[in-house]
Amino acid sequence: MDHFLHESLSELMDLFKSSLKHVDSVIDIGTGTSIPVHFFADHYPDIKFVTVDIADLRQRKELSFIIYDGKIIPFRDQEFDVSVLNETLHHCENPETVLREASRLAKTVFVVEHFVDHEADPEKNIEEEFFSLKVLNLDCNIYKPFDEESLFKLFRETGLVIKDRFEIPYHGNRKIKKYFFKLST
Ligand SMILES: C[S@@+](CC[C@H](N)C(=O)[O-])C[C@H]1O[C@@H](n2cnc3c(N)ncnc32)[C@H](O)[C@@H]1O
């Protein structure tokens, strides 16, 4: 893992420390390269981590993984303590379906999303997103970024309430802001 990625994941780990207290099981939905969730799993060996995606784009493969159809994730209601959607929703064809599944599988849902600054050029932002995906070797062809209004509408429509939220430091060159949301019904 390169130094820059290691530093940002260590920074994330510090930010998430309090949110992971009393958590025994986590499902990472849209695990992508799976590098971030493996980094957390390495540091929290007592938590059971399971990963799912609609395609296998993993660069680390030690954790249990399932490919699903993008609609129904094959686990029981409330089988996990936490569902994680780390930069996943904006790549989903139907984000509402995925968020509803996340909420069915766990009482608490962690969402990481970014918002594009108002003064940023939307075309340039799309170009930069696809460039970042290419660098990570992530083959995603959908990118529908949220703004605060559309994301909060999605949370409301899914019956989820924001219990905690904070900004995640972003060190890249894009005009975006990243946020963590802790949600529950
Ligand atoms: C930017 S990547 C996510 C990065 C990853 N969560 C991480 O922590 O680095 C977006 C992922 O969303 C996945 N995805 C797209 N539609 C999905 C769906 N309906 N359900 C779950 N994952 C989906 C893509 O296959 C891709 O792996």
The ligand as a Gaussian input file, in Angstrom:
#p B3LYP/6-31G(d) Opt

LIG

0 1
 C      -15.871000       3.642000      -5.477000
 S      -16.257000       1.971000      -5.305000
 C      -16.423000       1.775000      -3.559000
 C      -15.202000       1.837000      -2.806000
 C      -15.170000       0.981000      -1.579000
 N      -16.410000       0.967000      -0.838000
 C      -14.046000       1.428000      -0.685000
 O      -14.249000       1.428000       0.533000
 O      -12.966000       1.741000      -1.180000
 C      -17.962000       1.793000      -5.672000
 C      -18.400000       0.350000      -5.613000
 O      -19.818000       0.289000      -5.653000
 C      -20.137000      -0.924000      -6.281000
 N      -21.578000      -0.963000      -6.620000
 C      -22.219000      -0.464000      -7.691000
 N      -23.537000      -0.760000      -7.639000
 C      -23.713000      -1.462000      -6.494000
 C      -24.837000      -2.059000      -5.869000
 N      -26.059000      -2.025000      -6.399000
 N      -24.655000      -2.691000      -4.690000
 C      -23.426000      -2.751000      -4.136000
 N      -22.331000      -2.206000      -4.686000
 C      -22.473000      -1.579000      -5.841000
 C      -19.191000      -0.969000      -7.450000
 O      -19.088000      -2.260000      -8.014000
 C      -17.894000      -0.482000      -6.782000
 O      -17.127000      -1.533000      -6.296000

